[in-house]
Amino acid sequence: MSIGIQEITLILIVLLLLFGGKRIPELAKALGRASYEFKKAKESIKKEADEIAAETKPEEYQIKDNPKEPEV
């Protein structure tokens, strides 16, 4: 499901009526900044997760092929 030209036009007309021509560039700029900050935060979290994953020892989390049988 995608948004067509008619839906986009309707949304733009509603925005123009609600906020006026002078406020739309301000809103677009604020939305762009918010998007940039979100992307930056997402990349930072991904970088931290990758660093933590690199620090862990993979052999600690591997399943052993032949686990030692308990002695009875």
Secondary structure by P-SEA (a helix, b strand, c coil): ccccaaaaaaaaaaaaaaccccaaaaaaaaaaaaaaaaaaaaaaaaaaaaaaaaaccccccccccccccccc
